[in-house]
């Protein structure tokens, strides 16, 4: 997806479909690099020799270490790919940091198998960097989620510092890495048993790490994964079955949730209309009011295809985010070039840009309301005439 924020963000590029293609290339390239990093890392961990052009210059221990860290980097990059797919800005930072790292790790592995990894990392870096402005969605964490993350980090810091300070009370704890390793296996309840407490003080400290670690991890699991599980349940338990979706025809699709969503649905009245929203709370609110809702990202192709956009009568795009509206419009126009698309621009300067994105008609509620108020002051109480006038001016100026 392209630029998308929960607040006012940059407007979409004038390039339209070409911009959407560039962003998809960035995501796909990063995904390929992530998979290659995992595969080559695992292969090179168990390699018995080095065969690359840098083999004479790279110590074997460095190559094997690079294989291990390369596999870990690949797994982290898979998370970045998911974030890029959702348009998160933090995912862009993560990818921009990890891509050069994967390239360096590929060089350090000094293997012929790592050559494609180095080349694709070099190709992906400029593609990701040049498309930075399209990944601007902020990650919003609640106070409880931030507190749970802080608790997990705090427990590991407490365990590492405490274990190292009490290293005389433990067998085989000599370095900070040993202390961190002991804290990790204890707090996670894995407990390999290769490092054990040799005194009562060490045992008491180990129990404190175990109890606080399990408690913090349990709380973090609930607060961080709870909203994701709820979102999945909201998607699965929506008020439309697959059979109902298959029967949709000559219907209206309304995307996103904003100030105009419910008035639009009320105006449609008996006409078949389905709303696509990505926030489970908004979906629940609409379902409680008796509207048909699908919980999904409206700028993705999959939910629009599930709603049979090829058979839809029209698409109404009216969130409070012009950038998101533009992405929805681009995706919908690509799926159904003949579809009637009407969009509402929060900022009047984005009217032309939404039209270039593919909207057939774009209205600015603020401008429309201002015109109606002024005309009413001068004694013209015919809103339909004013609306037709504005639409005619907009078409002319589009």
C-alpha positions in Angstrom: 0.0 0.0 0.0 1.0 3.6 -0.4 1.1 6.5 2.0 -1.4 6.1 4.8 -1.6 7.7 8.2 -4.1 8.0 11.0 -3.7 11.7 10.9 -3.0 14.2 8.2 -0.1 13.0 6.1 1.5 13.6 2.7 -0.8 13.5 -0.3 -0.3 10.6 -2.7 2.0 11.2 -5.7 0.8 12.4 -9.0 2.3 9.2 -10.6 -0.7 7.2 -9.6 -0.4 3.6 -10.8 3.3 3.9 -11.4 3.8 4.9 -7.8 1.8 2.0 -6.6 4.0 -0.3 -8.7 7.2 1.2 -7.3 6.0 0.6 -3.7 5.1 -3.0 -4.5 8.5 -3.6 -6.1 10.1 -2.2 -2.9 8.1 -4.6 -0.7 8.7 -7.6 -3.0 12.4 -7.0 -3.2 12.7 -6.7 0.6 10.8 -9.9 1.0 13.1 -11.8 -1.4 16.2 -10.5 0.4 14.7 -11.6 3.8 14.1 -15.1 2.5 17.6 -15.3 1.0 19.1 -14.0 4.2 17.5 -16.8 6.2 18.3 -19.5 3.7 22.0 -18.5 3.1 22.5 -17.9 6.8 21.3 -21.4 7.7 23.3 -23.0 4.9 26.5 -21.2 5.9 26.2 -22.0 9.6 26.9 -25.6 8.9 29.3 -25.1 5.9 32.6 -27.0 6.2 34.5 -24.6 4.0 34.4 -21.2 2.2 34.4 -20.9 -1.6 33.7 -17.2 -2.3 36.1 -14.7 -3.8 36.7 -13.2 -0.3 37.4 -16.6 1.3 41.2 -16.0 1.7 40.6 -12.8 3.5 37.7 -13.7 5.9 38.4 -15.9 8.9 36.1 -19.0 9.2 34.8 -17.9 12.6 33.7 -14.6 11.1 31.9 -16.3 8.2 30.0 -18.7 10.4 29.1 -15.9 12.8 27.8 -13.9 9.8 25.7 -16.9 8.8 24.1 -17.0 12.2 23.5 -13.3 12.4 22.3 -13.3 8.7 19.6 -15.8 9.5 18.5 -13.7 12.5 18.5 -10.6 10.3 16.4 -12.4 7.7 13.7 -13.2 10.3 13.7 -9.6 11.4 13.4 -8.4 7.8 10.3 -10.6 7.4 8.7 -8.6 10.2 9.8 -5.4 8.3 8.1 -6.8 5.1 4.9 -7.2 7.0 5.2 -3.6 8.3 5.9 -2.3 4.8 2.9 -4.1 3.5 0.8 -2.2 6.0 2.6 1.1 5.2 4.3 1.6 8.6 7.0 4.2 8.8 8.9 2.3 11.5 9.1 -0.7 9.1 10.7 1.6 6.5 13.4 2.5 9.0 13.9 -1.1 9.9 14.2 -2.2 6.2 16.6 0.8 5.5 18.8 -0.4 8.4 18.7 -4.1 7.7 19.2 -4.1 3.9 22.8 -2.8 4.0 23.4 -5.2 7.0 22.3 -8.2 5.0 24.6 -7.1 2.1 27.6 -6.9 4.5 26.7 -10.2 6.1 26.5 -11.8 2.6 30.0 -10.5 1.9 31.3 -11.7 5.2 29.9 -15.2 4.6 32.2 -15.4 1.6 30.1 -18.0 -0.1 29.0 -18.3 -3.7 25.5 -18.9 -2.3 25.5 -15.5 -0.7 26.3 -13.7 -4.0 22.6 -13.2 -5.0 21.9 -11.9 -1.5 24.5 -9.2 -1.9 23.3 -8.2 -5.3 19.6 -8.1 -4.4 20.3 -6.2 -1.2 22.2 -3.6 -3.2 19.2 -3.4 -5.7 16.6 -3.2 -2.9 18.3 -0.4 -0.9 17.7 2.5 -3.4 14.2 1.3 -4.2 13.2 1.3 -0.5 15.0 4.6 0.2 13.5 6.5 -2.7 9.9 5.4 -1.7 10.2 6.6 1.9 7.3 9.1 1.7 4.8 6.3 0.9 5.4 4.5 4.2 4.1 7.0 6.7 1.6 5.1 8.8 2.3 5.6 12.5 2.3 2.6 14.9 0.0 3.5 17.7 0.5 1.6 21.0 -1.7 2.0 24.0 -0.3 2.9 27.4 -0.8 -0.8 28.5 1.1 -2.1 25.5 4.0 0.3 26.1 4.1 -0.6 29.8 4.1 -4.3 29.0 7.0 -3.9 26.6 8.9 -1.8 29.2 8.2 -4.6 31.8 9.7 -7.3 29.5 12.8 -5.2 28.8 13.1 -4.2 32.5 13.0 -7.8 33.6 15.8 -8.8 31.2 17.9 -5.8 32.2 17.3 -6.6 35.9 18.3 -10.3 35.3 21.4 -9.5 33.3 22.8 -6.9 35.6 21.9 -8.9 38.7 23.3 -12.2 37.4 26.6 -10.5 36.4 26.8 -8.7 39.7 26.3 -12.0 41.5 28.4 -14.1 39.1 30.3 -15.6 42.1 27.0 -17.2 43.2 26.6 -19.0 39.8 28.5 -21.7 38.0 29.9 -20.7 34.6 28.9 -17.0 34.6 32.0 -15.1 33.5 30.7 -12.5 31.0 27.7 -10.2 30.4 26.7 -12.5 27.6 26.6 -15.4 30.0 24.4 -13.3 32.4 22.0 -12.4 29.5 21.9 -16.0 28.4 21.0 -17.2 31.9 18.3 -14.5 32.2 16.8 -15.4 28.8 16.6 -19.1 29.4 15.3 -18.6 33.0 12.6 -15.9 32.2 11.4 -18.0 29.2 11.2 -21.1 31.4 13.4 -23.0 29.0 16.1 -23.6 31.7 18.8 -25.6 29.9 20.5 -26.3 33.3 24.0 -25.6 32.0 24.2 -22.5 34.3 23.0 -23.0 37.9 23.0 -21.1 41.2 25.6 -22.4 43.6 24.3 -20.6 46.7 21.0 -19.6 48.5 21.4 -16.0 47.3 21.8 -17.2 43.7 18.7 -19.4 44.0 16.6 -16.6 45.5 17.7 -14.3 42.7 16.9 -17.0 40.0 13.4 -17.4 41.4 12.8 -13.6 41.2 13.9 -13.6 37.6 11.7 -16.6 36.8 8.6 -15.1 38.5 8.9 -11.6 37.1 9.9 -12.9 33.7 6.9 -15.2 33.3 4.5 -12.5 34.7 5.8 -9.8 32.4 5.8 -12.1 29.3 2.2 -13.2 30.0 1.0 -9.6 30.4 2.8 -8.5 27.2 1.4 -11.5 25.3 -2.1 -10.5 26.3 -1.8 -6.7 25.6 0.2 -7.0 22.4 -1.5 -9.9 20.7 -5.0 -9.3 22.1 -5.9 -6.6 19.6 -4.6 -8.7 16.7 -6.7 -11.7 17.9 -9.8 -9.4 18.3 -9.2 -8.0 14.8 -9.1 -11.5 13.3 -12.2 -12.5 15.2 -14.0 -9.4 14.0 -13.0 -10.3 10.4 -14.1 -13.9 10.9 -17.3 -13.1 12.7 -18.5 -10.2 10.5 -22.2 -10.0 9.8 -21.8 -11.2 6.2 -21.3 -14.8 5.3 -19.3 -15.9 2.2 -22.6 -16.9 0.6 -24.0 -13.4 1.1 -20.8 -11.9 -0.4 -21.1 -14.2 -3.4 -24.7 -12.9 -4.0 -23.6 -9.2 -4.0 -24.5 -7.5 -7.3 -25.3 -3.9 -8.4 -24.3 -2.8 -4.9 -22.4 0.2 -3.4 -19.1 -0.1 -1.6 -18.3 2.4 1.1 -14.7 2.4 2.3 -13.2 3.6 5.6 -14.9 5.2 8.5 -15.2 9.0 8.9 -17.5 11.8 9.8 -19.5 11.2 6.6 -19.8 7.4 6.7 -23.0 7.0 8.6 -24.8 9.9 6.9 -23.8 8.3 3.5 -25.3 4.9 4.6 -28.5 6.6 5.8 -28.8 8.4 2.5 -28.4 5.2 0.5 -31.4 3.8 2.5 -32.7 0.6 0.9 -29.9 0.4 -1.6 -27.5 -2.5 -1.0 -24.3 -1.1 0.6 -21.3 -2.7 2.3 -18.7 -0.8 4.3 -15.0 -1.9 4.4 -13.1 -0.7 7.5 -9.9 -1.8 9.1 -10.6 -0.8 12.7 -12.6 -3.5 14.6 -14.1 -0.8 16.9 -15.5 1.1 13.9 -16.7 -2.1 12.4 -18.5 -3.0 15.6 -20.1 0.5 15.8 -21.4 0.2 12.3 -22.7 -3.4 12.8 -24.5 -2.3 15.9 -26.4 0.3 13.7 -27.5 -2.5 11.4 -25.0 -1.9 8.5 -23.3 -4.6 6.5 -19.5 -4.5 7.3 -16.4 -6.3 6.3 -13.3 -5.8 8.5 -10.3 -5.4 6.3 -7.9 -2.8 4.8 -9.9 -1.0 2.1 -6.8 -0.2 0.1 -5.9 -3.9 -0.3 -7.1 -5.8 -3.3 -8.4 -8.9 -1.5 -11.3 -7.4 0.4 -12.5 -5.5 -2.7 -12.4 -8.7 -4.7 -14.3 -10.5 -1.9 -17.0 -7.8 -2.3 -17.1 -8.4 -6.0 -16.1 -4.9 -7.0 -16.4 -6.0 -10.7 -20.2 -6.2 -10.1 -20.5 -3.1 -8.0 -22.7 -0.1 -9.0 -20.4 2.4 -7.4 -17.7 3.1 -4.8 -17.9 5.9 -2.2 -14.6 6.9 -0.6 -15.1 9.2 2.3 -12.7 8.8 5.2 -11.0 11.7 7.0 -7.7 10.9 5.3 -7.2 12.0 1.7 -4.0 10.0 1.3 -5.8 6.8 2.2 -8.7 7.8 0.0 -6.3 8.1 -2.9 -4.9 4.6 -2.3 -8.3 3.1 -2.2 -9.2 4.9 -5.4 -6.1 3.7 -7.2 -6.7 0.1 -6.1 -10.4 0.1 -7.0 -9.7 1.8 -10.4 -7.1 -0.9 -11.2 -9.6 -3.7 -10.3 -12.6 -2.2 -12.1 -11.7 0.5 -14.7 -15.4 1.2 -15.5 -16.5 1.7 -11.9 -18.2 4.9 -10.8 -16.0 6.3 -8.0 -17.0 9.3 -5.9 -14.6 10.7 -3.2 -14.8 13.3 -0.5 -11.7 15.5 0.0 -11.0 16.6 3.5 -8.6 19.3 2.2 -9.9 21.2 -0.9 -6.4 21.3 -2.4 -6.5 17.5 -2.7 -9.6 17.6 -5.0 -7.5 17.5 -8.2 -5.1 14.9 -6.8 -8.0 12.6 -6.0 -9.3 13.0 -9.5 -5.9 12.1 -10.9 -5.9 9.0 -8.7 -9.0 7.9 -10.6 -12.1 9.4 -8.9 -14.9 10.3 -11.3 -16.2 13.0 -9.0 -14.7 14.6 -5.9 -16.5 16.8 -3.4 -15.1 18.9 -0.6 -17.6 18.8 2.2 -16.1 22.0 3.7 -16.4 23.9 0.5 -19.9 22.5 -0.2 -21.1 23.5 3.3 -19.6 27.0 2.9 -21.3 27.6 -0.4 -24.7 26.4 0.9 -24.4 28.6 4.0 -23.5 31.7 1.9 -26.3 31.0 -0.7 -28.8 30.6 2.2 -27.7 34.0 3.6 -28.5 35.6 0.3 -31.9 33.9 0.2 -31.2 30.9 -2.1 -32.5 27.9 -0.2 -32.2 25.5 -3.1 -29.3 23.2 -2.2 -29.7 21.0 -5.3 -29.0 23.9 -7.6 -25.9 24.9 -5.6 -24.7 21.2 -5.6 -25.2 20.9 -9.4 -23.3 24.2 -9.8 -20.4 23.0 -7.7 -20.2 19.7 -9.5 -20.2 21.5 -12.8 -17.4 23.8 -11.6 -15.5 20.8 -10.2 -15.7 18.9 -13.5 -14.6 21.8 -15.4 -11.7 22.5 -13.2 -10.6 18.8 -12.8 
